Amino acid sequence: MAFSVFSLNPKVLAALPEAVIEPSRIQQLAIPAVLSGQDVLALAQTGSGKTYAYGLPILQRISQHSTSVLSAVVIVPTRELAVQVAQNLNLLAQALGLRVEHACGGEAIECQIERLTTPANLLVATPGRLLALVQQGVVEFTHVQSVTLDEADRLLDMGFINDIKMLIAMMPAGQRVLFSATMPAVLTQLAQQILSATHVRIEAQVLNSAVDDIAKVVYHVNKGSKAQALIHLIDLHQWRQVLVFVNAKADADTLCKKLLKAGVKAAALHGDKEQVLRSQTLEQFKSGQLSVLVATDVLARGIHIDALPVVINFDLPAQASVYVHRIGRTARAGLTGVALSLVSHSELAYLEAINTLTTQALPLNELAGFAVTDKPLSGSSKRAPRDKQANRRTMNKRSASDFAKRKPTR
């Protein structure tokens, strides 16, 4: 199948990157539905081509109507995704004489206000910054025909639901499009509230599944051995580009220091880093100046890194759906990749939840040279109930004694 079957403007098709030859599964299913103006709920794995799946038809629809006002809004959860989506769509928009802008935190709002003095036809924004621009009267939704929530599940699990509802309430009736890789209950509730009863539901793959082209490996290691195990694996396989996920910002910095000490070219990336530094670090990683990027989930969704071979979960995420998004950074656009997880005893419950969500049984493997000596967590490690009761009795006696010693006050 070729993109020409969708009756899209030949100019926008000519502007597609050379590597984009045939529409992906989600593009085949979503482009006709979005192009028709219907409300759409699309579920597709990360890295499957979602940006073009909604971007191409939305730009086509804008070009057929007024081209001097804000006609479409795309709401995304992170700064990096806002920049990336805007860049990808702007290349196509220019072919149609349209303008795409982005607005997000991490950049002075004054700069964005200045750019928006020339109206954009499509605005890609994070919720908080978009709301601020609307409240200041910089952005008006009067002529908005379409609003898209990209990575909708991430928007909600990051706590943006109130901002989303406020923004949508400000917009005129029009097309509502939701794209997501997973379908948590909170997203189902939001979909029922903002989508029409006749909306189209598209599932490009089994719900909540991970990409088949990813080789998934799980190593059972001691919690205190993880850093050395990671360094060992990097040396063993001579990986030139590895994205490592941790759960906490402080842990990202700590692990990065250990990698640097071991002679690994690494950098940490998380929400406490200044936006300029975040952008520079990401570009250094993409260009190969850094071999390891240690990141929190600020990067788990939406960021495309060409031919990224390996993703490692240094910590398993507490939410199983986050695992799906993390490993989706590799094996993008039909390529293959490796997703490796280092799992300690305390994370076995997280692994079980991931197995349940993805309907895949990920077996625990031993890593040569890193025998598991930690003891499993069990009730036997806790103090016996009678000991707790004895402790409470002692505390009660002390309290009574202390009370008896106090002088009465008036």
C-alpha positions in Angstrom: 0.0 0.0 0.0 1.2 3.5 -0.8 0.3 6.8 0.8 -1.3 7.9 -2.4 -4.4 5.8 -1.7 -5.5 8.3 1.0 -6.1 11.1 -1.5 -3.7 13.4 0.4 -2.2 16.4 -1.3 0.7 15.4 -3.5 2.8 18.3 -2.1 2.6 16.9 1.5 3.4 13.4 0.3 6.5 14.7 -1.6 7.6 16.3 1.7 7.7 12.9 3.6 11.2 11.7 4.6 12.8 9.3 2.1 12.7 6.5 4.7 8.9 6.8 4.9 7.8 4.6 2.0 4.7 2.7 3.0 2.2 3.6 5.7 2.4 1.6 8.9 -0.5 -0.4 10.3 -1.7 2.5 12.5 -1.4 4.9 9.6 -3.4 2.7 7.3 -6.2 2.5 9.9 -6.2 6.0 11.3 -5.6 8.3 8.4 -8.9 7.7 6.7 -10.8 8.0 10.0 -9.1 11.3 11.0 -9.4 12.6 7.4 -13.1 12.1 7.5 -13.4 14.4 10.5 -14.6 11.6 12.9 -13.6 11.4 16.6 -11.0 8.7 16.9 -9.6 6.6 19.8 -6.4 5.0 18.4 -4.3 2.4 20.3 -0.9 1.7 18.8 2.5 0.7 20.1 5.0 3.4 20.6 7.3 3.8 17.6 4.6 2.8 15.1 4.2 6.1 13.3 1.5 7.8 15.3 2.6 11.3 14.6 2.0 11.0 10.8 -1.2 8.9 11.5 -2.9 12.0 12.9 -0.6 14.8 11.5 -1.0 14.1 7.8 -4.9 14.1 7.8 -5.1 17.1 10.2 -2.8 19.2 8.0 -4.8 18.1 4.9 -8.0 19.3 6.5 -6.5 22.6 7.6 -5.3 23.3 4.1 -8.8 22.8 2.7 -10.2 25.6 5.0 -8.9 28.8 6.4 -5.1 29.0 6.6 -4.7 32.2 8.6 -5.9 31.1 12.0 -5.2 28.5 14.7 -7.2 25.5 13.4 -5.7 22.5 15.3 -4.1 21.8 18.6 -2.0 18.8 19.6 -1.5 18.3 23.4 1.5 16.2 24.5 2.9 15.3 28.0 6.6 16.4 27.7 8.8 19.2 26.4 10.9 16.9 24.2 7.8 15.4 22.6 6.3 18.8 21.8 9.5 19.9 20.0 9.8 16.6 18.2 6.2 16.5 17.0 6.3 20.2 15.9 9.5 19.6 13.9 8.2 16.5 12.2 4.9 18.2 11.2 6.4 21.5 10.3 8.3 19.9 7.4 5.0 18.7 6.0 3.1 21.9 6.8 5.5 24.1 4.9 4.7 22.1 1.7 1.1 23.2 2.2 1.9 26.8 3.1 1.0 26.2 6.7 2.8 27.0 10.0 3.3 24.8 13.0 4.5 26.1 16.4 5.2 24.5 19.8 4.8 25.8 23.3 6.1 24.1 26.5 7.7 24.7 29.8 11.5 25.0 30.0 11.5 28.0 27.7 10.7 31.6 28.6 7.0 32.2 27.9 7.9 35.6 26.5 9.8 33.9 23.6 6.7 31.8 22.8 4.4 34.8 23.0 6.6 36.6 20.5 6.6 33.6 18.1 2.8 33.4 18.4 2.3 37.0 17.3 2.2 35.4 13.9 -0.6 32.9 14.2 0.2 29.2 13.8 -2.2 26.9 12.0 -1.3 24.0 14.3 0.0 24.4 17.8 1.8 21.5 19.7 1.9 22.2 23.4 2.1 20.8 26.9 -1.0 21.3 29.0 0.3 23.7 31.6 1.9 26.1 29.1 -1.0 26.0 26.8 -3.4 26.9 29.6 -1.1 29.8 30.6 -1.1 31.2 27.1 -4.9 30.9 26.8 -5.3 32.7 30.2 -3.0 35.5 29.0 -5.1 35.9 25.8 -2.1 34.9 23.6 -3.9 31.8 22.2 -7.5 31.7 21.2 -9.5 28.6 20.3 -12.3 30.3 18.4 -11.4 28.6 15.1 -10.0 25.3 16.4 -11.5 22.4 14.4 -9.5 19.6 15.9 -7.7 18.7 19.2 -5.4 15.7 19.5 -4.2 14.1 22.7 -0.9 12.4 21.9 0.3 9.8 24.4 -3.1 10.3 26.1 -2.4 7.7 28.9 0.8 9.5 29.8 -1.0 12.9 30.0 -3.3 11.3 32.5 -0.8 9.4 34.6 1.3 12.6 34.9 -1.7 14.3 36.5 -2.8 16.6 33.7 -6.4 15.5 33.6 -7.8 18.7 35.2 -5.8 20.9 32.7 -7.0 18.7 29.9 -10.7 19.0 30.9 -10.3 22.8 31.3 -8.7 23.2 27.9 -11.3 21.1 26.0 -14.1 22.9 27.7 -12.7 26.2 26.3 -12.7 24.8 22.7 -15.6 24.9 20.3 -17.2 21.6 19.2 -15.1 19.8 16.8 -13.0 16.7 16.1 -11.4 14.9 19.1 -8.6 12.5 18.6 -6.9 10.4 21.3 -3.7 8.4 20.6 -2.3 6.0 23.2 -0.2 2.9 23.6 -2.1 1.6 26.6 -5.7 1.9 27.8 -5.9 2.4 31.6 -9.3 2.8 33.2 -8.8 6.6 33.7 -8.4 7.0 29.9 -11.5 5.0 29.2 -13.4 7.4 31.5 -12.0 10.5 29.7 -12.7 9.1 26.3 -16.3 8.6 27.3 -16.5 12.2 28.4 -14.9 13.9 25.4 -15.5 11.6 22.4 -18.8 11.4 20.5 -20.8 8.2 20.9 -20.1 7.4 17.3 -16.3 7.7 17.6 -14.1 5.3 15.8 -11.9 2.9 17.9 -8.8 1.7 16.2 -6.4 -1.0 17.6 -3.3 -1.5 15.6 -2.1 -4.4 17.8 -3.1 -6.4 20.8 -4.0 -4.0 23.6 -1.1 -3.2 25.9 1.3 -5.4 24.0 5.0 -4.7 23.4 6.6 -4.6 20.0 7.3 -8.1 18.7 10.7 -7.1 17.2 12.1 -6.4 20.6 14.2 -9.2 22.2 13.3 -9.1 25.9 15.8 -10.4 28.5 15.5 -10.3 32.3 18.4 -10.8 34.6 17.9 -11.6 38.3 20.6 -9.8 40.2 21.3 -8.5 43.7 20.1 -4.9 44.2 23.6 -3.8 45.2 25.2 -5.5 42.1 23.1 -3.7 39.5 25.7 -1.0 38.6 28.5 -3.5 38.2 26.2 -5.8 36.2 25.3 -2.9 33.9 29.0 -2.0 33.3 29.8 -5.6 32.7 27.0 -6.0 30.0 28.1 -2.8 28.3 31.7 -4.0 28.1 30.7 -7.5 27.1 28.5 -6.5 24.2 30.4 -3.3 23.3 27.1 -1.5 22.8 27.7 2.0 21.3 24.3 3.4 22.3 22.3 2.4 25.3 19.3 4.1 27.0 19.1 3.2 30.7 15.9 3.9 32.7 15.8 4.5 36.4 12.9 5.5 38.6 14.4 8.4 40.6 16.2 11.6 39.6 18.9 11.1 42.3 19.5 7.6 41.2 20.1 8.8 37.6 22.8 11.1 38.8 24.4 8.5 41.1 24.5 5.8 38.4 25.9 8.2 35.9 28.8 9.0 38.2 29.5 5.3 38.6 29.5 4.8 34.8 31.8 7.8 34.2 34.2 6.4 36.9 34.3 3.1 35.0 35.3 4.9 31.8 31.8 4.8 30.1 30.8 8.0 28.3 27.5 8.7 30.0 25.1 11.5 31.0 22.0 11.7 33.1 18.7 13.2 31.9 15.8 14.0 34.1 13.2 16.7 35.0 15.6 18.7 37.2 17.9 19.4 34.4 17.6 22.8 32.6 15.8 22.5 29.2 18.9 23.7 27.3 21.1 21.1 29.0 18.4 18.4 28.3 18.4 19.3 24.6 22.2 19.3 24.4 22.5 16.0 26.2 19.9 14.3 24.0 21.6 15.6 20.8 25.0 14.3 22.1 23.4 10.9 22.6 21.7 10.9 19.2 25.0 11.9 17.5 27.0 9.2 19.3 29.1 11.5 21.5 27.6 9.7 24.5 27.3 5.9 24.6 24.9 5.7 27.6 22.0 7.9 28.5 20.6 7.4 32.0 17.1 8.8 32.2 13.9 8.9 34.2 10.6 8.5 32.6 10.6 12.0 31.2 11.9 10.2 28.1 9.8 7.1 28.2 7.3 8.3 25.7 7.4 9.9 22.4 11.2 10.5 21.8 12.5 9.0 18.6 16.1 8.0 18.5 17.1 6.5 15.1 18.1 2.8 15.3 18.5 2.7 19.1 19.7 -0.9 19.6 19.4 -1.3 23.4 17.1 -0.2 26.2 17.9 -1.3 29.8 15.6 -1.1 32.8 18.0 -0.5 35.6 14.9 -0.3 37.8 11.6 -1.9 36.8 8.8 0.7 36.8 6.0 0.4 39.4 3.5 0.8 36.6 3.5 -2.0 34.1 2.3 0.2 31.3 5.4 2.4 31.7 7.5 -0.7 30.9 5.7 -0.9 27.5 6.6 2.7 26.7 10.2 2.4 27.9 11.1 -0.6 25.8 9.3 1.1 22.8 12.3 3.4 22.5 14.0 0.6 20.6 12.7 -1.5 17.5 11.1 1.6 16.1 9.8 1.9 12.5 10.2 -1.8 11.8 13.7 -2.2 13.1 14.8 -4.7 15.8 16.2 -4.1 19.3 17.0 -5.4 22.7 15.2 -4.6 25.9 17.0 -5.8 29.0 15.9 -5.6 32.6 17.9 -6.0 35.8 15.5 -7.3 38.5 16.2 -7.7 42.2 14.0 -9.6 44.7 12.1 -6.5 45.7 11.0 -6.0 42.0 9.6 -9.4 41.4 6.0 -8.2 42.0 6.6 -5.5 39.3 7.8 -8.2 36.9 4.6 -10.2 37.6 2.5 -7.2 36.8 4.3 -6.6 33.5 3.8 -10.3 32.5 0.1 -10.0 33.3 -0.3 -6.7 31.3 1.6 -7.8 28.2 0.4 -11.5 28.4 4.1 -12.5 28.1 6.0 -14.6 30.5 9.4 -13.0 30.9 11.7 -15.7 32.5 14.3 -14.8 35.0 17.9 -15.5 33.8 21.1 -15.7 35.7 23.9 -13.4 34.7 27.3 -15.2 34.7 29.5 -13.9 37.5 26.7 -12.2 39.4 25.2 -14.9 41.6 22.1 -13.8 43.5 22.9 -14.0 47.2 20.2 -11.6 48.6 17.5 -13.4 50.4 13.9 -13.2 49.1 11.6 -10.9 50.9 9.2 -12.8 53.1 7.2 -12.6 56.3 10.0 -14.5 58.1 12.2 -11.4 58.0 9.6 -9.5 60.0 9.4 -9.5 63.8 7.0 -12.1 65.2 3.5 -10.8 66.2 4.2 -11.6 69.9 7.4 -9.5 69.8 5.4 -6.5 68.4 2.8 -6.9 71.2 5.6 -7.1 73.8 7.1 -3.9 72.4 3.7 -2.1 72.5 3.3 -3.2 76.2 6.7 -1.8 77.0 5.9 1.5 75.3 2.6 1.7 77.1 4.4 1.2 80.5 6.9 3.9 79.7 4.1 6.3 78.7 2.2 5.6 81.9 5.3 6.1 83.9 6.1 9.3 82.2 2.6 10.6 82.7 2.8 9.8 86.4 5.9 11.8 86.8 4.4 14.9 85.3 3.2 17.7 87.6 -0.4 18.7 87.1 -0.9 22.0 85.2 -3.7 24.5 85.3 
